[in-house]
């Protein structure tokens, strides 16, 4: 008990520091707007997501949970049962939302889509009823999972002062939607804006259309995200247990890095964003796999990876045809699109992406919109299939991890990076 009391003031100081740093990074990202950014923010002003407002409410909820919930030990059979029962219902929600997304993706005309909107209302009502059921046990399940991830982080010596600091605290909730704005003539994230999570599909599509109409040389996409690195972090619960554990650790990594140059320079360039996201992916996957092995050994991870679910594509287990290789086909798509855009064939590239989107839908992957903005966003995760054809970042980070004796040493090495050239100097692989 004495040790716990002595650490508590440090926790509070660290939490204050993390919140200030998060606020500073987001403030820096929104200052000195150019005319393009200013116009984009005006277009979506009614739909903007307020991070400060969410933080105030979330911290109040977290304090209440700490006072009113008493989770069992993280390695107990009771803890395992609570988590698995909760996730069973969550996956039912995910299946319903996957069905909704599939129906929308298969509607190829405006008239067909209008019919779909009417058909999916009962499904949306069932989703809301199940969400209300989940609320009664959500807090205790959150604390169990946070404790399990914390145990692995502590054993890996990740954090500050021998503790997983900032503490692992998350909330199962709907993260904000993310408006991605890319150039049309090449794939590059020009601007990202977080939007309210309650937006209907019709509203999201209207935002995309207006952005592409009003902003020059713009490809737009409003995409769901699986997690968001506020504090507490936000996580969706409609996915596999392995994915949830990995995402808890992924988002924790972002909150950890915010105190170091790498995290503070996240918004400086698309390359710095990619380094941050890829590092968080690597840490999250390692920690998530270990947490699953330790606390749920009977749930061995699948040897074949599947695309990470988002809120917009929330069915965690797509139903592809047996011979279909999503990763390979998406990489072929990205390579072809890069080539067409480099040749100045913008409209041909867009026709090709729509053809490929329908191809993916036919094989069980219900992508609503496949465009330059899709690749600008998903390509930020350089371990994924939407990454650029010629990527100088992921191979270097993988090499650095291989050369690091532990995950803690790997993080210590990458956290000092301020610009992409620092990574090139740290791991001088040959170009090309």
Residue pairs with C-beta under 8 A, 6 or more apart in sequence:
7 161
7 163
10 161
10 165
11 165
11 167
14 160
14 165
14 166
15 166
15 167
15 231
17 259
18 166
18 231
18 255
18 258
18 259
19 55
19 231
21 258
21 259
21 263
21 264
22 229
22 230
22 231
22 255
22 258
23 52
24 264
25 258
25 263
25 264
25 266
25 267
26 51
28 267
29 267
33 41
36 190
36 191
36 215
36 216
37 191
39 214
39 215
40 181
40 191
40 193
40 211
40 215
41 48
41 193
43 207
43 210
43 211
43 214
43 215
44 179
44 193
44 195
44 207
44 211
47 195
47 196
47 199
47 203
47 207
48 193
48 194
48 195
48 196
49 176
49 177
49 194
49 195
49 196
49 197
51 194
51 230
54 230
55 230
55 231
58 171
58 230
58 232
59 232
61 171
62 169
62 171
62 232
65 139
65 142
65 143
68 139
69 139
69 140
69 143
70 140
71 79
71 82
71 140
71 143
71 144
71 147
72 78
72 79
72 82
72 144
73 79
74 144
74 147
74 148
74 151
74 295
75 294
75 295
79 144
79 148
79 295
80 295
80 296
82 137
82 140
82 141
82 144
83 141
83 144
83 145
83 241
84 241
85 137
86 134
86 137
86 138
86 141
86 237
87 237
87 241
87 244
89 130
89 133
89 134
90 134
90 172
90 237
90 238
90 239
91 238
91 239
91 316
92 130
93 127
93 130
93 131
93 134
93 237
93 238
93 314
94 238
94 239
94 309
94 314
94 315
94 316
95 315
96 123
96 126
96 127
96 130
97 127
97 238
97 311
97 314
97 315
98 313
98 314
98 315
98 318
98 366
99 123
99 315
100 120
100 123
100 124
101 312
101 313
101 314
101 315
101 366
101 368
102 361
102 366
103 116
103 119
103 120
104 113
104 116
104 120
104 201
104 366
104 368
105 357
105 361
105 366
105 367
105 368
106 361
106 366
107 113
107 115
107 116
108 358
117 201
117 202
134 172
134 237
138 172
141 172
142 170
142 171
142 172
145 170
145 244
145 245
145 248
146 167
146 168
146 169
146 170
146 248
147 168
148 245
148 291
148 294
148 295
149 164
149 168
149 245
149 248
149 249
149 252
149 287
149 288
149 291
150 164
150 167
150 168
151 291
151 294
152 249
152 287
152 290
152 291
152 294
153 159
153 164
153 168
153 249
153 252
153 287
154 162
154 163
154 164
156 287
156 290
156 406
156 407
156 408
157 406
157 408
158 164
158 256
158 283
158 287
158 407
158 408
158 411
159 165
159 166
159 256
164 252
165 256
166 231
166 252
166 255
166 256
168 248
168 252
169 231
169 232
169 233
170 232
170 233
170 234
170 235
170 248
170 251
170 252
171 232
171 233
171 234
171 235
172 235
172 236
172 237
173 197
173 234
173 235
173 236
174 197
174 198
174 234
174 236
174 311
175 197
175 224
175 225
175 226
175 227
175 228
175 234
175 235
175 236
175 311
176 194
176 195
176 196
176 197
176 225
176 228
177 194
177 195
177 196
177 197
177 199
177 204
177 222
177 223
177 224
177 225
177 311
177 312
178 192
178 193
178 194
178 195
178 222
178 223
178 224
178 225
178 377
179 192
179 193
179 194
179 195
179 207
179 211
179 220
179 221
179 222
180 189
180 192
180 220
180 221
180 222
180 223
180 373
180 374
180 376
180 377
181 189
181 190
181 191
181 192
181 193
181 211
181 215
181 218
181 219
181 220
181 373
182 188
182 189
182 190
182 218
182 219
182 220
182 221
182 371
182 372
182 373
182 375
182 376
182 377
183 190
183 217
183 218
183 219
183 372
184 217
184 218
184 219
184 346
184 350
184 372
185 217
185 341
185 344
185 346
186 341
186 342
186 372
187 337
187 338
187 341
187 372
187 375
187 376
187 379
187 388
188 270
188 376
189 270
189 273
189 376
189 377
189 380
190 218
190 376
192 377
194 228
195 204
195 207
195 222
197 311
199 207
199 222
204 222
205 222
207 220
207 222
208 220
208 221
208 222
208 369
209 220
211 218
211 220
212 218
212 219
212 220
219 371
219 372
219 373
219 376
220 371
220 373
221 369
221 371
221 373
221 374
221 377
223 310
223 312
223 374
223 377
224 310
224 311
224 312
224 313
224 314
225 310
225 311
226 235
226 236
226 239
226 243
226 247
226 308
226 309
226 310
226 311
227 233
227 234
227 235
227 236
227 247
227 248
227 250
227 251
228 234
228 251
229 251
229 254
229 255
229 258
231 255
233 248
233 251
233 252
233 254
233 255
234 251
235 244
235 247
235 248
235 251
236 309
236 310
236 311
236 314
237 244
238 309
238 314
238 315
238 316
239 247
239 308
239 309
239 314
239 316
240 316
240 317
241 292
241 296
241 299
242 288
242 289
242 292
242 299
242 301
243 288
243 308
243 309
243 316
244 288
245 287
245 288
245 291
245 292
246 284
246 285
246 287
246 288
246 289
247 284
247 288
247 308
248 284
248 288
249 283
249 284
249 286
249 287
249 288
249 291
250 280
250 281
250 283
250 284
250 285
250 288
251 280
251 284
253 279
253 280
253 283
253 284
253 411
254 263
254 276
254 280
256 263
256 411
257 263
257 276
257 279
257 280
257 411
257 415
258 264
260 415
260 416
261 415
261 416
261 417
261 418
262 272
262 275
262 276
262 279
262 414
262 415
262 416
262 417
262 418
263 276
263 415
265 272
265 417
265 418
265 419
266 272
266 273
266 276
267 273
268 419
269 419
269 420
270 376
270 380
271 393
271 420
272 417
272 419
272 420
273 380
274 379
274 380
274 381
274 382
274 393
275 393
275 397
275 414
275 417
275 420
275 423
277 380
277 381
277 382
278 381
278 382
278 383
278 393
278 394
278 397
279 397
279 411
279 414
281 381
281 382
281 383
281 384
282 383
282 397
282 398
282 401
282 410
283 407
283 410
283 411
285 383
286 407
287 407
289 301
292 299
292 301
305 327
306 316
306 317
306 318
306 326
307 313
307 318
307 326
307 365
307 384
307 385
308 381
308 384
309 315
309 316
312 368
313 366
313 367
313 368
315 366
318 326
318 364
318 365
318 366
319 364
320 326
320 363
320 364
320 365
321 363
321 364
324 363
324 364
326 360
326 363
326 365
326 385
327 385
328 385
329 356
329 359
329 360
329 363
330 360
330 385
330 386
331 385
331 387
331 389
333 352
333 353
333 356
333 370
334 375
334 379
334 385
334 386
334 387
334 388
334 389
335 389
336 352
337 349
337 352
337 353
337 372
337 375
338 388
338 389
340 346
340 348
340 349
340 352
341 349
341 372
349 372
350 371
353 370
353 371
353 374
354 370
356 370
357 367
357 369
357 370
360 366
360 367
360 370
361 367
367 374
374 386
375 386
378 384
378 386
379 386
379 387
379 388
381 387
382 388
382 391
382 393
382 394
382 397
383 394
387 394
390 432
392 424
392 429
392 431
393 420
393 423
395 429
396 423
396 424
396 426
396 427
396 429
397 414
397 423
397 427
399 427
399 429
400 410
400 413
400 414
400 426
400 427
401 407
401 410
404 410
404 413
413 426
414 423
414 426
416 422
417 423
417 426
